[in-house]
């Protein structure tokens, strides 16, 4: 990682989409505090006079151009749940730029695999695909029709774990291990939901 200048130029990254006022107040507050401490700050919330009417990709292209001219990225709370901020951090890390907590200016610790898996399962993926029991039940019905055997949602989760293990054996990488942990979490959720449905059926 590069050595920071005494007063580096900081690029602010954080969640915007889906938050009240696009989280601009948090961006402006962080920028003001950092500038009061003598830092030069690139605040995406100030660009284009705060206009938010354009497509997401427009802002990402604009912001990434600004990011590469900074010395470090300072992240606001909730950045890991933001697709845009996560992309900005990924670019910063690829460019060997420090990623700092915007409040403390301490380096941001790498997220553990278990924490990342939990965040993905219970965050965007959960919103996109629904509860794993319903998601895997749909997949189980398709697999059952193709294979000519009865497949359960639990078996879908186990097969996905097996797939990720196969990929890890072929070419080890963090994404495989994170997905293994994530599918183990979804398997537990599937088992719990199946138990709930069984109890409800018996009670009725």
N, C-alpha and C positions, 0 to 999 in steps of 0.2 A: 504494500500500500504506500502511496506517495506521502512524503512528509508535508504537512500543511504549513502554509505561510503563517506569520504571526496573526494576521487578520485576513483570513481567506474570504473569497466571494462564495456565499452560500446560496444554493438553490433550494427553495422550499418545496417539499413534496408531501402530499397528504390526500385524504379522501375528499371528494367534492360531490360526485353524482349521487343523487338521492337524498342528500342532506339539506336541511333548511338553509336558504340563502347560499346554497352550494358550499357551505362551510367557509365562506369568505371571511366572516368575522374572526375565526381562528387563525386564518392565514395572515390577516392584517395585524392582529395582535402579536403574533410571533415575529412578523417582520419588524414591527415597531420596537419590540424588546431587543431584538438582535442589532438593529441599527443604533439603538441607544448605547449599545456596548461597543460600537465602532466597526461593526461588520457591514460589508456591502451585501445586500440581499436581492436575489431575483425572486420576486413574488408573482407566481402565475395569476393570482387573483387580481393583480393590477394591470395585466396586459390587455390590450384591446379595450381599455376603459371598463374592464369588468364585464364585457359583453359575453352572454352565455347562449346565444341563439344559433350558433353554428354546430355542425356535427362533431361528435367526440373525436374522430380521427383528425379533424382540423386542429383542435387544441393540442393533441398529442404531438403532431408534427411540429407545431409552433414551439411547444414547451421543450421538446427534446433538443431542438436547435439551441435553446437558451441554456439548457442543462450542461451541454458539453463545454460551454465556455466558463462554467463555474469551477471552483476548486474542491467543493464538497457538496453533498446533499444533506440537508437537515430535514428530518421527517417528523410529521405531526402525528398525534395519537390516532390510531385506527388505520394507519397506512397499509398494513398487511391485508386488510379487507378490501382495499381499493385496487381495481385492475390497473388503472393508470399509474398510481403511485408505485405499485409493485413493479411495473414495467420500467419506470424511471429508476428505481433502485437497482434493478437488474442491469440496466445500461450503465449506471454509475459503477457498479461492481466490475462489469466487464472492462471498463476503462480504468480500473484501479483507483477509483475515486473514493475517499472516505465517506461513509454513511453515518451520520451523527443524529442523536436525539436532539430535536430542535430546542428543547427546554434546557437540557443539561450540557449539550454539545459533547457528550460522551459517545464513543463508538457504539453502534447498535449491535447487540449480540446476535449471532446467528440463531434462528429459530430451530428448536429441536424437531426431529422427524415426527415425534408423537404430537407435538403442539401444532405443527403444520398440517398433519393428517386430520386432527380434530377440527381445525379451522376450516379446512376444505369441505369436510363431510357436513359440518353444521352451518356452513356459510353459503357461498354462491352455488355450489353444486347441489346442496339440499334444496335451495330455492329453484334451481333449474330443473331438477329431476324428480322432486317430490320425495316422500319418505322412501327409504330403500326397500321396504317391504312391497310397496306398490310398484316401484321401478323394477325390482328383480322379479316380481310376479309376472309382469308383462314379458320380460325376457324369458322367463321359465316357460311360458306358454308357447313362445316362438320356438325355443329350442326343443320343446316337447314335440311340436309338429314336425320339425325338421328331422329329429333323431328317431321319432317313433317310440319314445319312452317317456315316462312321467318324470319331469324335472321340477324340483322344488326351488323356491326363492333362496333357501339356505345353500343349496348346491350351486346356484348361480354365483353367490358370494365366494364359495370355496373354489370354484373354477377360476374366478377372476384372480384370486390369490395365487392359484397355481400358475396362471398365465404370467403374472408379475414375477414369480419365482423363476420361471423359465427364462424370462428376459434378463433377470439379474444374473443368472448363471452364464448367459451368453455374453452380456456386456454390463458389468456392475455400474450402477449410477444411483444417485440419491433419489431421483424420481421414482424408480422402481420400489425402493425401500419405503418411501413415503406412501405409495399406493398400497403396498402390502399392509401397512398399518391402518390405512384408511378403509380398506376392504374388511379387515378384521373388525373395525368399529362398526361398519355397516352390517356385518354378519351378526354381531351382538344385537343391533337394533332390530334386525329381521327376526331373530329368535324371540326377543322381548315382545314384538308386535304379534307374532304368531301365538305366543302364550296368552296374551291379552285377548285375542280373538277366540281362542279356545275356551277361556274362562267365561267370556260373554256368551258364547254359544251354550255352554252348560247351564249358565244362570237363566237363560231364556227357555 
